[in-house]
């Protein structure tokens, strides 16, 4: 294996421009793949945030007894469509209002707990269930009104909000997947051309090795190792550039999105996730290099026949 590695390094040094072209294309490809991975993770976190926070609020009638409220809460908690049910008393609602108007204490003094109805806040398993649950809650004798958290808008816009969130994520996945396939195909073609040129430049050497009975693996090993070197270097450069870029913008993005954790706040956790992406990309890159080498060697063998 040592002699094959030395041969691969020697071939790279002899044709630096071909090596640069292969590494450059691979670096661009996996830079984009790394950025897309971060975008897909962030978009998934945003969608998860909206799907798991309280989306539906059932405002209870003032004459509802604690026992009836408890029974309703237990009934909703056992519903498979509902992830979590939280009871907010009149006093809790007043406290939330005072916290929200802390800069204008006069407004807080003008209201009493009776001005705020008790409510049940529902977090749903899927936003798709919101519309049917709203209809059911409106028919309940304990419920006065049904509202939505501010991030979802009103009832008329609920379906649009749900569909818009899912469409953004789906389009990002589809577009990112297509773009990745295009770049991966380009990388494969570049590797194929570079490896084919390398084999053609070693044609005389390959013929001699075949005459003395060298195995196909022995003949092809330097070329395959060369392709692996291109991949390892190119993938690492692309990943490193993407990681530095994400690390640079992460504080601003985390601050902008607030409670939506679009990226891990812990740098070490972010690095572990990025390292996992690097390992996966190296694996995919090595598969790409092996396929490119195999196609180039098969093509040369057919020409000889």
N, C-alpha and C positions, 0 to 999 in steps of 0.2 A: 504493500500500500504506500510505503514511503517513496518509492521510485515513481509511482503514478502521481503522487502529490507534487513532487518536484517537477515532473514533466508538465503538469497543469500550470504551476506557477511560472515556469519558463515560457509556456505558450502565451500566458497573459502578458508577461513583460515584453515579448516579441511583438504583440499586436495590442498596444495600449488603447488605441481608439475604438477597436471593436469591444474591448472589455468595458471601456467607459460608456459606450452606447448601451450595452446590455444592463450595466448597473444603473445607469440614468433612468432608463425606461422602467426597470423594476422598482426603483426608488419612488418614482412618480406614482406608479400603480399602487404600491402599498402605503404611500402617504395618503392617497385618496381613500383607500380602504380603511385606514386607521381613523381618519376624520369622519368617515361615514359611520364607523362603529360607535364613535363618541356621539354623533348626532342621533343615531338610532337608540342608544341608551338614554340620552336626555329626553327624546320625544316619548319614549316608553315611560320614563319617570313622570313626565307631565301628565300623560294620559292616566297613569296609575293614581296620581294625586287627585285628579278630578273624579276618578271612579271610586275612591275610597273615603274622601272627606264627606261630611254631611251634605247631601244634595237636596233633600226634601224635608220641609219643616211643617209639622202638623200643629197648628195653633188650637189649643183646647178651649172649650167653653168654660165660662167662669163658674158654672154650677156643677162641673164635673167633680165627683168625689174622689178622694185619694185611692180608694179601693178600685173604682172603675178605671182610673188612670193606670194603676198597677197592672190590672188584668189586660188592658190594651197594650201596655208595654211588653208584657210577657208574650202576648199573642204575636206581636210584631217581631219580637226577638226570635221566635221559633219559625218565622217565615224564611224559607231557603233563599229568597230573593234579596233579603236584607242582611247586611253584614254586621251592622251595629245599630243599636237604638240608645239614644241619650235623652234623659229627661231633664228639662230646664224649667225650674220653678219660677214664679213671679219675682222672687227675691234675686235669683240668679240672673234673670233677664235685666233687672234694674242695675245689678252690679256690672254686667257687660256694657250697659248703656253709659254708666258713670265712667267706666274705664275709657270708653270711646270718646266721651266728651270731657275728659279730664282737663283739657286746656280752657274750657269754658264752664266752670263750676256752676254758674248761674242756671244753666240749662238743666243740670242734674238736680238742683234744688227745687225746680218747678214741677217735678214729676214724683209720683209715688209708686210703690210696687203694684198697686191695683191698675195702673195704666198699662202694664205689660201682662199679657196672658201667658200662662204656662204653655209649654210646647214640648213636642217630641221631635228630636232631630234624627233623621234616618240616613245611614250610610249604606249604599246599595252595592250588591255584588257586581252588577253591571248597570251602566246608565240606561241601557235599553229597557229596564224594568220600571223606570221612573214614571212614565206616562200611565201605565195600568195601575200602579200603586196609588198615584194621585187620585185617579177615578174612584178607587176603592175607599180611600180615606175620606173623600168628600161625602160619601154615603154613610159614614159612621156617625152615630148620634152624639158622640163626645167631641167631635172635631168641628170647630167653627170655620176655620179657613185653612187652606193648604198653600204654602209658599215655597219658594226656591231660594237657595243661597245666591248671593249677588253675582257670583261668577258664572251662574248658569242663565241668568236673565229670567224672564217671565215664562209662563206656561206656553205661550205662543211660539217662543223661540227655543224651547227645550230640545225638540227633535233636531232643529238646525244646529244647535250647539254640539249635540252628541255626534251627529253625522260629520260636522266640520272637523272635530277633533280626530275622529277615526280616519277621515279622508286624508288629513295631513300626514298621519303616521303611515298609512298604507301607500300613499304616493311617494313618501320618502323612502320606504322600503323597496318599492318597485323601481323607482328611478335610480336609487343607489345600487340595487342589484344589477340592473341593465348596464349602468355605467361601469360597475366593477367587472362584469363579464367582458365588456368591450376592451377595457384596459388589460385584463388578464389575457385576452386573445392577442392583443398587440404585443404584450411581453412574450407570449409563447412564440409568436412569429419572429420576433427579434432574436430570441434564443435559438430558434430553429436555423435562422440565417447565419448567425455567428458560429454555431456548432458545425453547420454544413461547410462553411468556409474553412474552419479549423481542420475538419476531416480532409477536405480537398488539398489543403496545404501540406498535409501529412500523408498524402496518397502513396507516395513512394515508400515511406516508412511502413505504412499499413500493409502494403503489398509484400514487403520483405518479411514482416512479422507473420503474415498468413502463410508464406512459403515455408517458414521454419516451424510451422505448426502451433503458433500461438492461439490460445482460445479467444473467442469473440469478446469475452468479458475483459481479458487482459488488454486487448486492442482498444476497447471502448472506455476503459476505466479512466484514463487521463481526461477524456472529453467530458465524461459524466461528472468527475470531480471538479472540473473547471466550471461547468454549469452550476454545480452546488455552491461553489465559491461566489459566483455572481449573485446567486439568490441570497445567500447569507449576508453578504455585504449590502446589496441593494435593499433588501427588506429592512435591515437594521437602520440604514440611513433614512428611509421613508418613515419608519416607525418613530425614530428619534426626533425628526423634524415635527411630526404630528404631536408627539408627546410634549415637546417644548412649547408648541403653540397652544395646546390645551392647558398646560400648566400656567402659561402666561395669562390667558384670558379667564381661567377658572375663578379667581377671586371676584372679578367684576361680574361674571355670569351668576355666581352663587348669590352675590349681594343684590343683583337686579331681580332675580326670581324669588328672593326671600325664602319663605317656608317650603317652596318646591325644591327639593334636593335633586337638581338636574345632574349634578356631579358630586362625588363623595367629598365632604369637607375635609376629611383627614387625608393629608398628602400621601401618607404611607399606603392607605387603602386605594387611593387613586393609582399609585405606582403599581400595586399588586394587580389591579385590574388591567392596567396597560401592559404589564409583563405577560399576563395571560393572553392578551391580544397578540403580543409579539410571538409567543410560542405557537399559537394557531397560525399566524401568518407565515412563520418559518416552515411549518409543516405543509401548508398549501403551496408555498414557493418551491419547496423541495419536490413536491409532486409535479409541479409545473416544469421544473428543470428535468426531472426524470422523463416525463412525457416528451419534452422537446428533444432530449438526447436520443430517446428511442426512435422518434420519427425521423430524425436526421440520419441515424445509423441505418435504419430500414431503407430510407431513400437512397443512400449511397450503395447499399447492398443490391438493390434492384437495378441500379445503373450498371453495376458490374456484370450482372446476369444478362 
